[in-house]
Amino acid sequence: MHRYRTHYSTEIKPEDDGKEVRVAGWVQDIRNLGSIAFLILRDRKGTLQVTLFKKEHPFFEKVVSLPRESVVSIMGKCKANEKVRNGYEIIPEEIEILSTSEKPLPLGVVDKVGVEFDTRLDNRFIDLRKPEVQAIFKIRDVVIDTAREFLREEGFIEVHTPKIVASCSEGGTNLFEIKYFDRKAFLSQSPQLYKQMLMATGLDRVFEIAWYFRAEEHNTRRHLNESTAIDVEMAFISNEEDVMHILELLVQNIWKRVKECEEELSLLGKDIKIPNIPFPRMKYTDLVEMLKERGMEVTWGDDFGSREEREIGKIMEEKGNEMYFITEYPLDCKPFYTMPKDDNLSRSFDLGCKGMEIASGSQRIHDVNLLMERLKANGLNPKDFEDYLKAFRYGMPPHGGFGLGIERLLMALLDLANIRECILFPRDRTRLHP
Ligand code: AMO
């Protein structure tokens, strides 16, 4: 057995009374009563109590003077004790100090005093020691695992496309420019052009779990400059409905799996309501009317801003829906690759959840001439997109897809107030460290 194969706090039971165990973790607290001391040790599963006696333990003084958050490894015996929260305590035989923490801590782990969000993010490695913060990332892992499993079962294969690119896909203003040897390049805003090009290969159904880089100037609670998404693209579709169906199934599956994360949800004080399928489909034009009826000033043709999105969330909540599609946006609201529909509308959709967009997608244009026309209409030069356009000239099936923002999804799923809670080390307008 490896020397450091330790027992987690939750693996030990009162029935292990008398058994030898090895535990390891962070010293969360030490209560020294003089002749006896209680050390609360925290590991990735929880906490346990180590009880030390001054008379019996030669290492007593050394251990009780350890600063909080030092790391120790302890060999000892489990002793059943119903007065202790876990029903057992550890009586140590050997204690190895693996790392001594400095004092004072930049951020408390168990203190109830509120700290600034920036202090938490500046000291993210300590912030993440809090079980309720860890819970978000354990759920994030489940979200991604569910997406992979579900999409593979539906016949999608996982791909990876370049993040250093030569042109934009979602509009040129929010691109990060980088130096690529003696040329100009950009960080990818979306795998859009590549996932579409793959539809010309016969791979038919692909997904990518990838980074987005967006040089958006605004600093809001729902925008990041570096974010992640689950991107999907599928060929031989009849229309955007086929894509929406995969998206609603994917989201419902994620909600179902996360509902099983009882421990994490209880740490976050959350209950999950699994949305019914099909999610309601609300037409953009009808929503504009509804918003006007509620006294909002909206102009047909403008994209919804966060104020409108929140109001739509309320309208849908009144109908008992946390999850809903907004469909048939005006063509000019959507990127050049979006398939037009009659009356200046488009075969596009956004997925809203409780007043916030968490995904968007569409059926795409697969006719190269129409695509060039739409590029020009959007003020873009088809020559700059020749690599992409080429894939449409030699047999391109009808296709569509979506991008589902992982941080946005988590924020909506767990009702978190700030998107920065959902990413380990956020990048925003002012934050480049840590
Ligand atoms: P869109 O630009 O709507 O679509 O992005 C897709 C989803 O990604 C998330 N998202 C963001 N999350 C945090 N911070 C940001 N700055 C940010 N920008 C986007 C949102 C959004 O719904 N290529 C299309 C997708 C497609 O049609 O397949 C696209 O990029 O959750």
Boltz pocket constraint, residues with backbone or C-beta under 6 A from the ligand:
constraints:
  - pocket:
      binder: B
      contacts: [[A, 170], [A, 189], [A, 190], [A, 191], [A, 192], [A, 212], [A, 214], [A, 216], [A, 222], [A, 223], [A, 224], [A, 225], [A, 227], [A, 228], [A, 229], [A, 231], [A, 232], [A, 357], [A, 358], [A, 359], [A, 360], [A, 361], [A, 362], [A, 401], [A, 402], [A, 403], [A, 404], [A, 405], [A, 406], [A, 407], [A, 408], [A, 409]]
      max_distance: 6.0
